[in-house]
Amino acid sequence: MTPPSSAPLDLSGCDREPIRTPGSIQPHGFLLTLAPDGQVLQASANLVRWTGVDAEAACGRPLAEVIGQDAAGRLLPALTERKLGPRPAYLGTIAAGNGAHFDALGHEWDSVIVLECEAVERAEALDFRDLYPMLGDFLLHVNETQSVESLATLAARQVRMVTGFGRVMVYQFDRDGHGHVMAESKEEGYASYMGQRFPATDIPAQARDLYALSRIRLIQDANYVPAPLVPSENPVTGARNDLSFAALRSVSPVHLQYMRNMGTLASMSVSLMVKGKLWGLISCHNETPCPLAFEKRTACEQLGQVLALCIESREDATELQFRLEVRRMMVAMLGNLTKGADVIENMSGVFPELLRFARAGGVAVVTDERVLTWGDTPDAHAIGDLVAWLEAEGYGAEIYHTDQLSADYPDGGAIRRNASGLLAMPISRLHKHYLLWFRPEVVHTIEWAGNPHEKEGMPAPTQLSPRTSFATWREVIHGVSLPWHVAEIELTGEFRSALLGIALERAEQMAELAEELGRANKELEAFSYSVSHDLRAPLRHIVGFSDLLLESAGSEDTTMRQRFLTNIKESARLAGKLVDDLLSFSQMGRAALRPVEVDMSKLVASCIDKLALDTAGRNIEWNVAPLPRITADPTFLLLAVQNLLSNAVKFSGGRDPARIRIWSGQDEHETVFHVADNGAGFNMEYVHKLFSVFQRLHRMEDFQGTGIGLANVRRIVERHGGRAWADSVLGQGATFSFSIPRKLAL
């Protein structure tokens, strides 16, 4: 081919070149755009070379008049019946009117029907049978290779065998867009780029986008002279054609010069798409022009797709295994962090696990002015300054991570030895509390395929000037740690949520404990009052009547002495009852529940039988409705019901007849029991005191009691997860109710 012109080109804005709409093609074939009826709308300027028909003369004419009746007859059904997709499809091998042979490719894109004809020497059609053995051989070896690198090496070898290119590389793009060569297959005499990096600037962003869209691109000869389209704008759309998927699409002059500078005159790239993103490329180079038939390109494209699927599978398996291991460590740590009351303080006990969790060199917990460290970390003062910077930068509510802290943090250079990498996790929504992981500096050398900085600081070029040297250039990297894995960052977020959840649970437990302590304190105060007042009263009576009994020792009045003894006995009995009730109430809070199925009808009948001595000689009408079976602790529940029925008997003592009614109700969540009497009742203004320990709403002279019975009822019911309440009209009786959940949460 004729070498390109060496006239100066202004390519300072090459990253904005219209690479999708170049307006020209590579000249090893010709291109036509067609109307839906097969009429030629545009033709490449080199049409006359391949068919003998001038491009301008072809426009507006039927396809048959341009490529011959037989060829058009074979192609038109596929081209005009709207069966084409965006990617070029092989339509057959045709002979033009002048006898030249072409592989015909067709596709439809951007509302344009595109026919591409690549010149070939053979007359017969393509033979795709070679595609299957190559893919089959690759698949046979896939299961024998475990790593992505070994898969890439196998693919490079297979592609070179099929294409005949002198060097085939597989490289992966890193997070900064640099291409790292991970596999290579080459002939003797070709330079090796194995392990080296190509800078991201070699492939501008729009070129990467095009690689992701169109999965294969071939340049047969970097010295080609482009063939423009005639006319340059499509008559139907009024704009340049989008040739993103065209096999003959012309490429950027910058890239062609890049190839020539590299000593490469033919190249092919196959995109490796993993999870919808451009993961890397299979890049093929040849020192001389190298035609490549469509079926071989198709085979390489298919192999690239299989390789991408294998890479995705391997990476998914590795990722899953890594996440499982990290999550296992996280669960174990959380288990240890819940053992003590202070979650922050507990972290010092799991420092080794925290290091393994984040694969870090050092870890620190910062709580206000306190710094706890483990492993290789900066000193406490430097950590304090770092946390102050995190707060000032607004990282107090999110996870911050970097593997090059000095690039963000002004004082990062001073601590880069052990803190080039930082993973910072706030562990409080209110306080300046942080968990910090540090990774040390990893000084390493990167081998570039040529100096990527050779044009830094130079003025914008007016003459085409891609890198002119691809000799190995080594760069020593400082201030960088191993990168944080995306799973480590995500699981750190989960860890933070779990820690905050534990802290919240601890706060709720502390609040519940405070409430329980407050209640216990009130009960203790009531107990103190009872000991000082209620228990002291019968003891005073015992002492007083004992003194009177001693003073009457010489008296003949036996009736008086008998009365003294009776009062002493009653006071002793009351004191004993008070002590028994105190012990019973205390046990309610400590004894474990042993729930079983309880027949409430039998339990109530048993309680009524035990009240026989208290009800002897009285007119009491018992109205007991059928009661259900429930799950509860029968011993505790018996005590609660006994207290309620005893109260009903006691407070209805002035009624004749006394009426006591017992019934129940039930829904899907709980069973409710009611005990009603027609006795003295109480004032509802004081209902909040009713179930408190040692509280009485009636005078001791009117109704005997210690004030512990209803407190016991409430405690027993609440231990079951239920509730107790009462309703009354003073002088007209009272109704006491309690509920027991149908499913106990024990």
C-alpha positions in Angstrom: 0.0 0.0 0.0 1.0 3.6 -0.5 2.6 5.1 2.7 0.6 7.9 4.3 1.4 11.6 3.8 3.8 13.0 6.3 2.2 16.5 6.3 1.8 18.0 9.8 -1.5 17.3 11.5 -3.1 19.2 14.4 -4.0 16.3 16.7 -3.7 18.0 20.1 -7.4 17.1 20.7 -7.2 13.5 19.5 -9.3 12.4 22.5 -12.2 14.2 20.8 -11.7 12.7 17.4 -14.9 11.4 15.7 -13.7 7.8 15.8 -17.3 6.5 15.3 -18.0 8.7 12.3 -14.6 8.9 10.6 -16.2 9.4 7.1 -13.8 6.8 5.6 -12.9 3.2 5.5 -9.8 1.0 5.3 -9.2 0.3 1.6 -8.9 -3.5 1.6 -12.6 -3.6 0.6 -15.4 -1.2 -0.3 -18.5 -0.1 1.5 -22.0 0.8 0.3 -24.9 2.3 2.2 -28.3 1.3 0.9 -31.9 2.4 1.0 -34.6 -0.1 2.1 -35.2 -1.0 -1.6 -31.6 -1.7 -2.3 -30.7 1.6 -4.0 -27.2 2.7 -3.3 -27.0 5.9 -1.2 -23.2 6.2 -0.7 -20.1 4.4 -1.9 -16.5 4.4 -0.7 -14.2 6.3 -3.1 -12.2 3.2 -3.8 -15.2 1.5 -5.4 -13.8 2.0 -8.9 -10.6 0.1 -8.0 -12.5 -3.0 -6.9 -15.5 -3.0 -9.3 -14.7 -0.6 -12.1 -17.7 1.6 -11.2 -17.1 5.1 -10.1 -18.4 6.0 -6.6 -20.3 9.1 -7.7 -21.8 7.3 -10.6 -22.9 4.4 -8.3 -25.0 6.7 -5.9 -28.7 6.6 -6.8 -28.4 3.4 -8.8 -29.7 -0.1 -8.0 -27.3 -2.4 -6.3 -27.3 -4.8 -9.3 -25.8 -2.1 -11.6 -22.9 -1.6 -9.1 -21.9 -5.2 -8.2 -23.6 -7.2 -10.8 -26.9 -8.9 -11.2 -25.9 -12.3 -9.7 -24.2 -10.8 -6.7 -27.1 -8.4 -6.0 -29.6 -11.3 -6.4 -27.8 -13.2 -3.6 -27.5 -10.3 -1.2 -30.6 -8.2 -1.6 -33.0 -10.6 0.3 -30.9 -10.4 3.4 -30.2 -6.7 3.0 -33.8 -5.5 2.4 -35.9 -7.8 4.5 -34.9 -6.2 7.8 -33.3 -9.3 9.2 -29.9 -7.6 9.9 -28.6 -6.8 13.4 -26.1 -4.2 14.5 -23.1 -6.6 14.2 -21.8 -7.5 10.7 -23.1 -10.8 9.5 -21.6 -12.9 6.8 -23.9 -12.9 3.7 -21.8 -15.0 1.3 -18.8 -14.8 -1.0 -19.7 -13.0 -4.3 -18.1 -12.2 -7.6 -18.6 -8.6 -8.8 -19.3 -7.7 -12.4 -15.6 -7.5 -13.2 -15.0 -11.0 -11.8 -13.3 -9.9 -8.5 -14.3 -11.9 -5.4 -15.5 -10.5 -2.0 -16.7 -11.7 1.3 -19.9 -9.7 1.8 -20.9 -8.5 5.3 -24.1 -6.7 6.2 -25.5 -4.9 9.2 -28.0 -2.2 10.1 -27.0 0.5 12.5 -28.1 4.1 13.1 -31.0 3.7 10.6 -28.5 2.8 7.8 -28.1 -0.4 5.9 -24.3 -1.1 5.5 -22.9 -3.5 2.9 -19.1 -4.2 3.3 -17.2 -6.3 0.7 -13.7 -7.4 1.7 -11.5 -8.5 -1.2 -10.5 -12.2 -1.3 -8.6 -14.4 -3.8 -10.8 -17.5 -3.4 -14.1 -17.9 -5.1 -15.6 -20.4 -2.7 -17.6 -19.4 0.5 -16.1 -19.1 3.9 -15.6 -22.4 5.8 -16.6 -22.0 9.5 -15.7 -25.6 10.3 -12.3 -24.5 11.7 -14.1 -22.4 14.3 -15.4 -25.4 16.3 -12.2 -27.4 16.7 -10.4 -24.3 18.0 -13.0 -23.5 20.6 -13.3 -27.2 21.5 -9.6 -27.4 22.1 -9.7 -24.3 24.2 -12.6 -25.6 26.3 -10.9 -28.9 26.8 -8.1 -27.2 28.6 -10.2 -24.7 30.5 -10.9 -27.1 33.4 -7.2 -27.9 33.7 -6.3 -24.3 34.4 -7.3 -22.7 37.7 -5.9 -19.2 37.6 -7.0 -16.3 35.3 -3.4 -15.9 34.2 -3.1 -19.5 33.0 -6.4 -19.1 31.1 -5.1 -15.9 29.5 -1.9 -17.7 28.4 -3.9 -20.5 26.8 -6.1 -18.0 25.0 -3.1 -16.0 23.7 -1.5 -19.2 22.3 -4.7 -20.3 20.6 -5.4 -16.9 19.0 -1.8 -16.7 17.7 -2.2 -20.1 16.2 -5.4 -19.2 14.4 -4.4 -15.7 13.2 -0.7 -16.1 12.5 0.1 -12.8 14.2 3.6 -12.5 15.5 2.7 -11.4 19.1 -0.6 -11.9 21.0 -1.0 -10.3 24.5 -3.8 -10.5 27.0 -3.9 -7.5 29.3 -6.2 -6.4 32.0 -7.1 -2.8 32.8 -6.5 -1.8 36.4 -8.6 0.7 38.3 -6.7 3.6 36.9 -7.1 2.4 33.3 -3.5 1.2 32.8 -3.2 -2.1 30.9 -1.2 -4.8 32.6 0.1 -7.5 30.3 -0.7 -10.8 32.1 -0.2 -13.3 29.3 1.8 -13.3 26.0 2.5 -15.6 23.1 5.1 -14.5 20.5 7.4 -15.5 17.7 11.2 -15.3 18.1 12.4 -11.8 17.4 9.4 -10.0 18.7 9.9 -7.8 21.8 8.2 -9.1 25.0 5.9 -6.9 27.0 5.0 -9.6 29.5 4.4 -8.1 33.0 4.6 -4.5 31.7 2.0 -1.8 31.7 0.6 0.4 29.0 -0.5 3.7 30.4 -4.2 4.6 30.3 -3.5 7.6 28.0 -2.8 5.1 25.2 -6.5 4.4 24.9 -8.7 7.6 25.3 -12.1 7.2 27.1 -14.1 7.3 23.8 -11.9 4.5 22.4 -12.6 2.4 25.5 -16.4 3.0 25.0 -16.1 1.9 21.5 -14.2 -1.3 22.5 -17.0 -2.1 24.9 -19.6 -1.6 22.1 -17.8 -3.3 19.2 -16.0 -6.4 20.4 -13.4 -6.8 17.6 -11.4 -4.5 15.4 -8.8 -5.3 12.7 -6.2 -3.1 11.1 -4.6 -5.0 8.2 -2.0 -2.4 7.3 -1.1 0.7 9.4 0.1 2.5 6.3 -3.2 2.4 4.5 -4.7 5.5 2.8 -8.3 5.9 3.9 -11.1 5.7 1.3 -13.7 8.5 2.0 -17.4 7.9 1.6 -19.1 9.6 -1.3 -21.1 11.7 -0.4 -19.6 12.3 3.0 -23.1 12.8 4.6 -25.9 10.2 4.2 -28.7 11.6 2.0 -31.3 10.0 4.3 -30.0 11.1 7.7 -28.2 14.3 6.6 -25.2 13.3 8.8 -22.1 11.2 8.7 -22.7 7.5 9.2 -22.0 5.9 12.5 -19.6 3.1 11.6 -19.1 1.8 15.1 -19.7 -1.8 14.0 -18.3 -1.6 10.5 -15.4 -4.1 9.9 -13.8 -1.7 7.5 -14.1 1.4 9.7 -11.1 3.7 9.4 -9.3 4.3 12.7 -7.6 7.3 14.3 -4.4 8.6 12.6 -2.9 8.9 16.1 -3.4 5.2 16.6 -1.9 4.4 13.2 1.2 6.4 14.1 1.3 4.7 17.5 1.4 1.3 15.7 4.2 2.4 13.4 6.2 3.8 16.3 5.8 0.4 18.0 7.0 -1.4 14.9 3.5 -2.9 14.3 1.9 -2.7 10.8 -1.1 -5.0 11.5 -3.2 -5.4 14.7 -6.4 -6.9 16.0 -8.1 -6.3 19.3 -10.7 -8.5 20.9 -12.6 -7.0 23.8 -13.0 -8.9 27.1 -16.2 -7.9 28.7 -16.7 -9.1 32.2 -20.0 -8.3 34.0 -20.8 -5.6 31.4 -17.5 -3.8 31.7 -14.4 -3.7 29.6 -12.1 -5.9 31.7 -9.2 -6.1 29.2 -8.2 -6.9 25.6 -6.7 -9.6 23.6 -4.2 -7.5 21.5 -2.6 -9.0 18.4 0.5 -7.4 16.6 2.3 -8.2 13.4 5.4 -6.5 12.0 4.1 -6.7 8.4 0.6 -6.3 7.0 -1.6 -9.2 7.8 -5.1 -9.9 6.2 -7.4 -12.0 8.3 -10.5 -13.6 6.9 -13.9 -13.1 8.6 -14.2 -16.7 9.8 -10.9 -16.4 11.7 -11.9 -13.1 13.2 -15.2 -14.7 14.3 -13.3 -17.6 15.9 -11.2 -15.2 17.9 -14.2 -13.1 18.9 -15.9 -16.3 20.1 -12.8 -17.4 22.0 -12.7 -13.9 23.7 -16.3 -14.3 24.8 -15.5 -17.8 26.3 -12.4 -16.4 28.0 -14.4 -13.5 29.5 -17.0 -16.0 30.8 -14.2 -18.1 32.4 -12.6 -15.0 33.9 -16.0 -14.0 35.4 -16.5 -17.5 36.8 -13.0 -17.6 38.3 -13.3 -14.2 39.8 -16.8 -14.9 41.2 -15.5 -18.1 42.9 -12.5 -16.3 44.3 -14.7 -13.4 45.4 -17.2 -15.7 47.1 -14.5 -17.6 48.9 -12.9 -14.3 50.1 -16.2 -12.9 51.3 -17.1 -16.0 53.1 -13.8 -16.0 55.0 -14.1 -12.3 55.9 -17.7 -12.7 56.9 -16.7 -15.7 59.1 -14.2 -13.6 60.9 -16.7 -10.7 61.3 -19.3 -13.0 62.9 -16.7 -14.4 65.3 -15.6 -10.9 66.3 -19.2 -9.7 66.8 -19.8 -12.7 69.0 -16.8 -11.7 71.2 -17.8 -8.0 71.2 -21.2 -8.8 72.7 -19.8 -10.6 75.7 -19.1 -7.5 77.8 -21.2 -4.4 78.5 -18.7 -2.0 76.9 -18.5 -2.8 73.1 -15.7 -0.2 72.6 -13.6 -1.6 75.4 -14.2 -5.1 74.1 -12.5 -4.3 70.9 -9.1 -4.4 72.5 -9.7 -8.1 73.1 -10.2 -8.8 69.4 -7.3 -6.8 68.0 -5.6 -9.8 66.4 -8.9 -10.7 64.7 -9.4 -7.1 63.5 -6.0 -7.2 61.9 -6.8 -10.4 60.0 -10.3 -9.1 59.1 -8.8 -6.2 57.1 -5.4 -7.8 56.3 -3.9 -4.8 57.9 -0.6 -4.1 59.6 -2.0 -2.1 62.5 -5.3 -1.2 64.0 -6.4 1.6 66.4 -9.6 2.4 68.3 -10.1 6.1 69.0 -12.7 7.2 71.6 -12.7 10.9 72.3 -9.2 11.5 73.7 -8.3 7.8 74.2 -6.3 5.9 71.6 -5.9 2.1 71.8 -3.5 0.5 69.2 -2.3 -2.9 68.1 0.3 -3.9 65.6 2.4 -1.4 63.5 0.6 2.0 63.7 1.5 5.7 63.9 1.8 7.1 67.4 -1.2 8.3 69.3 -0.6 12.0 68.5 -0.4 11.3 64.8 -3.6 9.2 65.0 -5.3 12.0 66.9 -4.4 14.5 64.1 -5.6 12.0 61.5 -9.0 11.6 63.2 -9.3 15.4 63.4 -8.7 15.6 59.7 -11.3 12.9 59.0 -13.8 14.9 61.0 -12.9 18.2 59.3 -13.3 16.5 55.9 -16.8 15.2 56.8 -15.9 11.5 57.0 -17.5 11.1 60.5 -20.6 9.4 59.0 -19.1 7.2 56.3 -16.3 4.8 55.7 -13.1 6.3 54.2 -10.6 4.2 52.4 -7.4 4.9 50.4 -4.3 3.0 49.5 -2.4 6.3 49.0 -3.2 8.4 52.1 -0.5 11.0 51.3 -2.4 11.9 48.2 -5.4 13.1 50.3 -4.0 13.9 53.7 -1.5 16.7 53.9 0.5 15.0 56.7 0.3 11.6 55.2 3.9 11.6 54.0 5.1 11.6 57.6 3.3 8.3 58.4 3.5 6.6 55.0 5.8 3.8 56.4 3.1 2.2 58.3 0.0 4.1 57.2 0.1 4.5 53.4 -3.2 2.7 53.4 -6.1 3.7 55.6 -9.5 2.2 56.2 -11.4 4.4 58.7 -14.8 3.4 60.2 -16.8 5.7 62.4 -18.3 3.6 65.2 -20.6 6.2 66.8 -23.2 8.6 65.4 -22.8 11.0 68.3 -19.1 10.9 69.4 -15.7 11.1 67.7 -15.1 7.4 67.9 -13.3 5.6 65.1 -11.9 2.2 64.2 -8.8 2.6 62.0 -6.9 0.0 60.0 -3.5 0.8 58.6 -1.6 -0.8 55.8 2.1 -0.2 55.4 3.9 1.3 52.4 4.7 -1.3 49.7 7.6 0.1 47.7 7.5 -1.5 44.3 8.7 -1.1 40.7 6.4 -0.9 37.7 7.7 -1.7 34.3 6.1 0.4 31.6 6.2 -0.2 27.9 7.9 3.1 27.4 8.0 6.2 29.6 4.4 7.2 30.3 5.5 10.7 31.5 7.8 11.6 28.5 5.5 14.3 27.3 4.5 15.8 30.7 5.2 19.5 30.9 5.6 19.8 27.1 3.4 22.2 25.0 0.4 20.7 23.2 1.7 19.0 20.0 1.0 20.3 16.6 2.7 17.4 14.9 1.3 13.9 15.5 3.5 12.6 18.4 2.4 9.5 20.2 5.1 7.8 22.3 8.0 7.1 20.1 9.7 4.6 22.5 8.3 1.4 23.9 11.5 0.4 25.6 11.1 -0.9 29.2 10.9 2.0 31.6 11.0 1.3 35.3 9.2 3.5 37.9 9.6 3.1 41.6 6.3 3.7 43.4 6.3 5.1 47.0 3.6 6.0 49.4 1.2 3.3 48.2 -0.1 0.2 50.1 -1.9 -2.9 48.9 -5.3 -1.8 47.6 -8.4 -2.5 49.7 -10.6 -5.2 48.2 -14.2 -4.1 47.4 -15.5 -6.9 49.6 -13.4 -5.6 52.5 -15.0 -2.2 52.1 -18.5 -3.5 51.8 -18.2 -5.9 54.7 -16.7 -3.1 56.8 -19.9 -1.3 56.2 -21.8 -4.3 57.4 -19.5 -4.5 60.4 -20.2 -0.9 61.2 -24.0 -1.4 61.0 -23.7 -4.4 63.2 -21.6 -2.5 65.8 -24.0 0.4 65.8 -26.8 -2.2 66.2 -25.0 -3.8 69.2 -24.4 -0.3 70.7 -28.1 0.5 70.2 -29.1 -2.8 71.7 -26.8 -2.1 74.6 -28.4 1.3 75.1 -31.8 -0.3 75.0 -30.7 -2.9 77.5 -29.2 -0.2 79.7 -32.4 1.8 79.5 -34.4 -1.4 80.4 -32.0 -2.1 83.2 -32.3 1.5 84.4 -36.1 1.1 84.4 -35.8 -2.2 86.2 -33.4 -0.7 88.7 -35.8 2.2 89.2 -38.7 -0.2 89.8 -36.5 -2.2 92.2 -35.5 1.0 94.0 -39.1 1.9 94.5 -39.8 -1.6 95.8 -36.8 -1.3 98.1 -38.1 2.0 99.4 -41.4 0.4 99.9 -39.7 -2.5 101.6 -37.9 -0.1 103.9 -41.1 1.6 104.7 -42.8 -1.8 105.4 -40.0 -2.9 107.6 -39.9 0.4 109.4 -43.7 0.8 109.7 -45.8 -2.3 108.8 -43.5 -4.8 110.4 -42.7 -2.6 113.3 -46.4 -2.1 114.1 -47.1 -5.8 115.0 -43.7 -6.0 116.8 -44.7 -3.0 118.9 -48.0 -4.7 119.6 -46.1 -7.8 120.7 -43.8 -5.8 123.0 -46.6 -3.6 124.4 -49.0 -6.4 125.2 -46.1 -8.5 126.6 -45.3 -5.6 129.0 -49.0 -5.4 129.9 -49.0 -9.2 130.5 -46.0 -9.0 132.7 -47.5 -6.1 134.7 -50.7 -8.2 135.2 -48.8 -11.1 136.6 -50.4 -10.9 140.0 -53.8 -10.0 138.7 -56.7 -12.4 139.0 -58.3 -11.1 135.8 -57.8 -14.0 133.4 -60.0 -12.5 130.8 -57.7 -9.5 130.4 -54.6 -11.7 130.3 -56.3 -13.9 127.7 -57.0 -10.8 125.5 -53.3 -9.7 125.9 -52.2 -13.2 124.7 -54.6 -13.1 121.8 -53.3 -9.7 120.6 -49.7 -11.0 120.9 -50.6 -14.0 118.9 -52.4 -12.0 116.1 -49.5 -9.5 115.9 -47.0 -12.4 115.6 -49.1 -14.0 112.9 -49.3 -10.7 111.0 -45.6 -10.2 111.3 -45.0 -13.8 110.1 -47.4 -13.2 107.1 -45.6 -10.1 106.2 -42.2 -11.8 106.2 -43.6 -14.7 104.2 -45.1 -12.4 101.6 -41.8 -10.5 101.3 -40.0 -13.8 100.6 -42.6 -14.8 98.1 -42.3 -11.5 96.2 -38.5 -11.7 96.2 -38.7 -15.2 94.7 -41.0 -14.1 91.9 -38.1 -12.2 90.3 -35.6 -15.0 90.5 -37.3 -18.3 90.0 -37.3 -19.7 86.4 -40.6 -20.3 84.7 -41.5 -23.9 83.8 -44.4 -23.6 81.4 -46.8 -26.5 80.7 -50.3 -26.9 79.5 -52.7 -25.7 82.3 -56.4 -26.4 82.6 -57.6 -23.1 84.0 -61.0 -24.4 85.0 -59.4 -27.0 87.3 -56.9 -24.4 88.6 -59.7 -22.0 89.6 -61.7 -24.8 91.2 -58.6 -25.7 93.3 -58.2 -22.1 94.4 -61.8 -21.9 95.5 -61.4 -25.1 97.5 -58.5 -23.6 99.4 -60.6 -20.6 100.4 -63.1 -22.8 102.2 -62.0 -21.7 105.6 -62.1 -18.0 104.7 -65.6 -18.4 103.2 -67.1 -20.6 105.9 -70.5 -19.2 107.2 -70.7 -16.6 104.3 -73.2 -16.4 101.5 -71.0 -16.3 98.3 -72.3 -16.9 94.8 -69.5 -18.2 92.6 -70.1 -17.8 88.8 -67.3 -19.5 87.0 -67.6 -19.7 83.2 -65.8 -22.5 81.3 -62.1 -21.5 81.0 -59.6 -22.5 78.3 -56.3 -24.4 78.5 -53.2 -22.2 78.3 -49.5 -22.6 78.4 -48.0 -21.2 81.6 -46.1 -22.0 84.9 -48.9 -23.7 87.0 -47.2 -22.9 90.3 -46.9 -19.2 89.7 -50.3 -18.9 88.0 -51.9 -20.7 90.9 -50.4 -18.1 93.3 -51.7 -15.2 91.1 -55.2 -16.5 90.8 -55.3 -17.4 94.5 -54.4 -13.8 95.3 -57.1 -12.4 93.1 -59.8 -14.7 94.4 -58.7 -14.1 98.0 -59.0 -10.3 97.4 -62.4 -10.8 95.9 -63.5 -12.7 99.0 -61.9 -10.2 101.4 -63.3 -7.0 99.8 -66.8 -8.4 99.3 -67.0 -9.3 103.1 -69.7 -6.7 103.7 -72.0 -8.1 101.0 -74.8 -10.6 101.4 -74.8 -12.3 99.1 -71.2 -11.7 97.8 -71.0 -12.3 94.1 -67.8 -13.3 92.5 -67.6 -13.9 88.7 -64.7 -15.5 86.7 -64.6 -15.6 82.9 -62.2 -15.3 80.0 -61.7 -14.0 76.5 -59.3 -15.1 73.7 -57.9 -13.7 70.4 -55.1 -14.9 68.2 -52.4 -13.3 70.4 -53.5 -13.7 74.1 -56.0 -15.1 76.6 -57.5 -12.6 79.0 -59.0 -13.7 82.4 -61.3 -11.5 84.6 -62.2 -11.7 88.3 -65.1 -9.5 89.3 -66.8 -8.9 92.7 -69.5 -6.7 94.2 -67.4 -5.6 97.1 -66.0 -2.3 98.3 -64.2 -1.4 95.1 -61.6 1.4 95.0 -61.1 5.0 93.8 -59.8 4.9 90.2 -57.7 7.9 90.8 -55.3 5.6 92.7 -55.4 2.7 90.2 -51.7 3.4 89.3 -50.7 2.4 92.8 -52.8 -0.7 92.9 -50.2 -3.2 91.7 -47.2 -1.6 93.4 -45.6 -3.5 96.2 -46.8 -2.6 99.8 -49.5 -0.3 98.5 -52.9 -0.5 100.1 -56.0 1.6 99.1 -57.9 0.7 102.2 -57.3 1.1 106.0 -55.7 -1.9 107.8 -58.6 -1.6 110.3 -61.1 -2.2 107.4 -59.3 -4.9 105.5 -56.3 -6.8 106.7 -53.3 -7.4 104.3 -49.7 -6.7 103.5 -50.0 -5.0 100.2 -47.9 -7.6 98.4 -50.6 -9.8 96.8 -51.4 -7.7 93.8 -47.7 -6.8 93.3 -47.1 -10.6 93.1 -49.9 -10.9 90.5 -48.4 -8.2 88.3 -44.9 -9.7 88.5 -46.1 -13.3 87.7 -48.1 -12.0 84.7 -45.3 -9.9 83.4 -42.9 -12.8 83.7 -45.2 -14.6 81.3 -45.1 -11.6 78.9 -48.6 -10.5 79.8 -50.2 -7.5 81.6 -52.5 -6.9 84.6 -55.0 -4.1 85.1 -58.2 -3.3 87.1 -61.4 -1.3 86.9 -63.7 -0.3 89.7 -66.5 2.0 90.9 -66.0 2.8 94.6 -68.6 1.0 96.7 -69.8 -1.1 93.8 -67.1 -3.7 93.3 -64.0 -4.2 91.2 -62.9 -6.2 88.2 -59.3 -7.5 88.0 -57.9 -8.7 84.7 -54.7 -10.2 83.4 -53.5 -11.6 80.1 -51.3 -14.5 79.1 -49.8 -14.7 75.6 -50.8 -17.7 73.6 -47.2 -18.1 72.5 -44.7 -17.4 75.3 -41.5 -15.6 74.4 -39.2 -17.2 76.9 
